[in-house]
Amino acid sequence: MKNTKKLLTVFLCAGLTVSSLTGCAAGDRLKNAITNGKSSSKKSESSTSELTEIKNAKSYITLSDYKTINLKTADIDKQVESKIAQDLESYTSYKKIKKGKVKKGDTVNIYYEGKVDGKAFDGGSLTKETSPEGYDLEIGSGTFIAGFEDQLIGKTIGKTYDINVTFPDPYTSNTDLSGKAAVFTVTINSKQGKKIEPKLNDAFIKKNLTDYTSVQDYKTQTRTSVIRSLAVSKVTDDSKIKKYPKAELNAMKKQLTTSIETYLKQNNATLKDYLAQMNSTEDAYNKQVESTAKDELASRILYNAIAQAENLTVSDKDYQTELKTYLKNYSAKDEKALNKKFTSTYGVTAKSIIYNDLLYDKVADYLAGNVKES
């Protein structure tokens, strides 16, 4: 039903890199500062199945001065305002307009049921019974297959129409539908009207942002989080990667490719399908995987180097506490089962993800404590 051309445009950046500093952006900044040092041919001591501690991380990076991090108060305040605006935006709603006609650019809420040769097909329907909230579709966005959105223009809100379309050939999301004519019975429930912005007060915090006790608590913690992030970014910008440990780089590439393959499989697609849709090649894909792996590994090298220099460690108590949360969230009976699930799905153990997440937190907190505002 949907146009999946943008299936993985951002997925390589995500990968399953939990809290790896400031994500892809940080890796890009470090990669751009790489010196001409040659990669080491010495085999790393780390296992390729687990990306936990990077041994002697300082040998792979030239660290900036991280013990005094100068940040401008104005920059911090600007970031805080932006973060608060983003948080509030996620709770923004719109007045529902249930009269009038649909115009290009409108965002309409619809139910739909698709049929080919009079029979419903998998993934072709979204009804009141299956999704009471409906689907919000911006007319003209190209989200759905060609012709679908255009035929809704001029239609009356509150009524039901049959929309006739033909699936593209090939249609990689479901090859059985390639080139076939389909009829979608579409009910236009409403369209978005005036934006309704939430008011930031204690009542809003109590209802929606339950991790905080008040507006003041929310603003204080948000500022702390922003300082933490800016401190990490500053050190990242000013540091330089000299080389990459080979075993860890291979493990990171495996993590990315396994994650991508799992994601594609869940979307009934293959790598070949994706490359065809993006008009790309396997060689370009492999280069992108290599680049992204280096970005993410650069971040891990940085916070491992600082952790080792400052004797920041992840204790067994820290790990076991976080492990309990993961076991609950992933419905796993024990650590062995969780690791098996992560390895098959993401190409890396849960232990690796948990360890890196916790170590990052310790390093980020340490750097935040070194900030001097001006």
Residue pairs with C-beta under 8 A, 6 or more apart in sequence:
1 112
1 114
1 123
1 124
1 144
1 145
1 184
2 143
2 144
2 145
2 173
3 142
3 143
3 144
3 145
3 146
4 172
4 173
4 267
4 269
4 277
5 277
5 278
7 264
7 267
7 269
7 274
7 277
8 260
8 263
8 264
8 274
8 278
9 278
11 259
11 260
11 263
12 256
12 260
12 288
12 289
12 292
13 23
13 24
13 292
14 259
15 255
15 256
15 259
15 260
15 292
15 296
16 255
16 259
16 346
16 348
16 353
17 23
17 296
17 299
18 353
18 356
18 357
19 356
19 357
19 360
19 361
20 26
20 27
20 296
20 299
20 300
20 356
20 360
21 27
21 232
21 236
21 299
21 302
21 303
21 360
21 364
22 229
22 232
22 233
22 236
22 299
24 292
24 295
24 296
25 233
26 232
26 233
26 236
26 295
26 298
26 299
27 292
27 294
27 295
27 296
27 297
27 298
27 299
28 295
29 233
29 236
29 237
30 236
30 239
30 240
30 241
30 295
30 298
30 299
30 302
31 241
31 291
31 294
31 295
31 298
33 237
33 239
33 240
33 241
34 240
34 241
34 242
35 62
35 240
35 241
35 242
37 242
37 243
38 243
39 243
39 244
39 246
40 60
40 243
40 245
40 246
41 246
43 246
43 247
44 54
44 55
44 245
44 246
44 247
44 248
45 55
46 52
46 53
46 54
46 55
46 245
46 247
46 248
46 251
47 247
47 251
48 247
48 248
48 250
48 251
48 254
49 251
49 343
49 348
49 349
50 251
50 348
50 349
50 351
50 352
51 248
51 251
51 252
51 255
51 300
51 348
51 352
51 356
52 351
52 352
52 355
52 356
53 304
53 355
53 359
54 60
54 245
54 248
54 300
54 301
54 304
55 245
56 308
57 301
57 302
57 304
57 305
57 307
57 308
58 305
58 308
58 309
59 242
60 241
60 242
60 243
60 244
60 245
60 301
60 305
61 239
61 240
61 241
61 242
61 298
61 301
61 302
61 305
62 239
62 240
62 242
63 235
63 239
63 302
63 305
63 306
63 309
64 234
64 235
64 237
64 238
64 239
65 238
66 235
66 306
66 367
66 370
67 370
68 370
68 372
69 231
69 234
69 235
69 367
69 370
69 371
69 372
70 234
70 371
70 372
70 374
71 227
71 230
71 231
71 234
71 371
71 372
71 373
71 374
72 373
72 374
73 373
73 374
75 230
76 223
76 226
76 227
76 230
76 373
79 226
79 229
79 230
80 219
80 222
80 223
80 226
83 222
83 225
83 226
84 200
84 219
84 222
87 209
87 222
88 197
88 198
88 200
91 198
91 204
91 208
92 195
92 196
92 197
92 198
93 195
93 196
94 107
94 192
94 193
94 194
94 195
94 196
95 192
95 193
95 194
95 196
96 109
96 190
96 191
96 192
96 193
97 157
97 190
97 191
97 192
97 193
98 157
98 158
98 189
98 190
99 157
99 158
100 156
100 157
100 191
101 154
101 155
101 156
101 157
102 108
102 139
102 152
102 153
102 154
102 155
102 156
102 157
102 188
102 191
103 139
103 153
103 154
104 139
104 140
104 153
105 138
105 139
105 140
106 138
106 139
106 191
106 192
107 136
107 137
107 138
107 139
107 191
107 192
108 136
108 137
108 139
108 152
108 157
108 188
108 189
108 190
108 191
108 192
109 134
109 135
109 136
109 137
109 188
109 189
109 190
109 191
109 192
110 126
110 134
110 135
110 137
110 152
110 186
110 187
110 188
110 189
111 126
111 127
111 128
111 131
111 134
111 135
111 186
111 187
111 189
112 124
112 125
112 126
112 127
112 135
112 163
112 184
112 185
112 186
112 187
113 120
113 124
113 125
113 126
113 127
113 184
113 185
114 120
114 121
114 124
114 125
114 182
114 183
114 184
114 185
115 121
115 124
115 182
115 183
115 184
115 185
116 124
116 177
116 180
116 181
116 182
117 180
121 174
121 176
121 177
121 182
122 174
123 173
123 174
124 182
124 184
126 134
126 135
128 134
134 189
136 192
137 143
137 144
137 149
139 149
139 152
139 153
140 149
141 149
142 149
143 149
145 165
145 167
145 168
145 171
146 165
146 168
147 163
147 164
147 165
147 166
148 163
148 165
148 184
151 161
151 163
151 164
151 165
152 161
152 163
152 186
152 188
155 161
155 188
156 188
157 188
157 189
157 190
157 191
158 188
158 189
158 190
159 187
159 188
160 185
160 186
160 187
160 188
161 185
161 186
161 188
162 183
162 184
162 185
162 186
163 183
163 184
163 185
163 186
164 181
164 182
164 183
165 181
165 182
165 184
166 179
166 180
166 181
166 182
167 177
167 178
167 179
167 180
167 181
167 182
168 178
168 179
169 178
169 179
170 178
170 276
171 177
171 178
171 179
172 269
172 273
172 274
172 276
172 277
173 267
173 268
173 269
174 268
198 204
198 208
200 215
201 215
202 214
202 215
205 212
205 213
205 214
205 215
205 217
205 218
209 218
212 218
212 221
224 368
227 368
227 371
228 364
228 365
228 367
228 368
229 364
230 371
231 364
231 367
231 368
231 370
231 371
232 363
232 364
232 367
235 302
235 306
235 367
236 299
236 302
239 302
241 298
241 301
244 294
244 297
244 298
244 301
245 297
245 301
248 297
248 300
249 293
249 294
249 297
251 348
252 293
252 294
252 296
252 297
253 289
253 290
253 293
254 347
254 348
255 293
255 346
255 347
255 348
256 289
256 292
256 293
256 296
256 347
257 289
257 347
258 345
258 346
258 347
258 348
259 345
259 346
259 347
260 271
260 289
261 271
262 345
262 346
264 270
264 271
264 273
264 274
271 282
271 285
275 281
275 282
275 285
300 356
303 359
303 360
303 363
303 364
304 359
306 312
306 363
306 366
306 367
307 313
307 359
307 362
307 363
310 366
312 359
312 362
312 363
312 366
313 362
314 355
314 358
314 359
314 362
318 358
319 351
319 354
319 355
319 358
322 354
322 357
322 358
323 335
323 338
323 350
323 354
326 332
326 338
326 350
326 354
327 333
327 334
327 335
327 338
330 338
330 341
330 350
332 338
332 341
335 350
335 351
338 350
339 349
339 350
339 351
341 350
342 348
342 349
342 350
342 353
343 349
346 353
